[in-house]
Amino acid sequence: MKPKLYRVIGLMSGTSIDGIDAALLETDGINCVRPLAFMPSPYDRNFRARLRRYFGNPVKRSDPEVVAIERELTELHAEIVRKFREQFNGLADQVDLIGFHGQTIWHQPSKRATIQIGDGALLAKMTQIPVVNDFRSADVQAGGHGAPLVPLYHRALATKLPKPVAILNIGGVSNVTWIGGGGDGDVRACDVGPGNAMIDDWVLEKTGQSYDEYGLLAAEGRVDIALVEQVLAEPFFRRLPPKSLDRNAFAHLMPSSLSVADGAATLTMITARAVAEGLKFMPQKPTHLYVTGGGRLNNTLMRWIRDWAGVPVSPVDELGWSGDGLEAEAFAYLAVRSRLGLPLSVPGTTGVPQPITGGVLHRPK
């Protein structure tokens, strides 16, 4: 018998804090993955600013302010599901499951702690669809880094690509997946450094804009090489994988005396150089590096990654994949794997001692 195919909505709200991505995926949770629809929904400026205040803090989930922002976040996700099903009427009529990532606000695997806010039980109640959330906790509690979690979905997508191949995701943090020709033991992954987060924070502070569109600001600036080298001298970049980062891990190294354009250029070069450093830890040089996430739209960043990576670099869109929707699709895929008791992470992706499943299922009441 063929494995059952599930129709799943994946919801992703990443460390770039740009909004909620919703994707519809048909999958068996193993090798069959068929993306069907995608819809982004940006946060409004006020909510983004309020959410940003909680980043980097080991908050108490019972704190009334955290409870309030978590409920608001969950209600936003429920509204996205409603709009998504309305927009893709027919495709999204019969949904078996929702994969709900929530919003990571603090990540310290060395303390066996990670916090993603988002009320799975409330979302299940509001949508009347079973919800899987809390994907990272089991991995972290077992001694893994809890990140990145997308690599097994990358592997499922990349079955027909020449190996070895690498997939780079540039969100708030950058992470890379290296895929060889074998099974679970032939997948390696880790966070490699800051992604868009430091660039976005700099641009927001200096201009009021939420990001450097197309990298135009960075293209006007001059790179402060000394600051780039200072950041790359941080112990993280010498540490062997697996390894992961909190969004604000390098916030203390933000430039202070540079012009707006020079600061954008310097932070963009840090992101590009971090990718090249991260690739050095992979078992072999990949035949190609495919880039997903918002960072692939930054032309200056992509040019500098090509300059430093030493391998061909292309956006995943050239493969027919959704560069914007890939992470949301991944959490739809992981929701099915969670329901089936299949691993969400393996030693080569998060450093967990053995392949481990995760996630918590909430049935609608």
Summary of the structure (lengths in Angstrom):
residues: 365
radius of gyration: 19.3
end to end distance: 32.1
largest distance: 64.4
contacts: 1344
relative contact order: 0.18
helix: 41%
strand: 22%
